[in-house]
Amino acid sequence: MFVCLCQAVSDSTIRAVIRSGARTVEAVGIASAAGTKCGKCRGMIATMIGREHEVLVGPGGPGSGESTR
């Protein structure tokens, strides 16, 4: 599914970029061009970053801002 229609960037491409180390919407844009035109997809990209972070480190993991106690 396309997340960024302006640049034709799919959800799988964005997930791959996040898994490769992109931790901000801006970093995803640099790596994939997603979110660099009209910006309507930037909220979805931010959500995807959060979800992928949880997959990689688990809920409440390091850098999540949540307590693990």
Phi, psi and omega in degrees: 000140177281131174265314179254104181287323183300320184253003180054055180249127184273165177298323180293324177294316180296317177299319179297320179295318179296315180294339177275357174126353179291125183242000178226161177300321180297318179295321176297319179297319179297318184282332188229350186076356178297135177079010185259001177253265185283332177089358182297335183271356185299325177296318179294321178297317178299319177298318179297321178299314179299316181294316180294324177299317178297321178296318184285321186241351181087155179299135180076011181288180181305133177081004182274343183083358180259144177284143178256010181281000000 
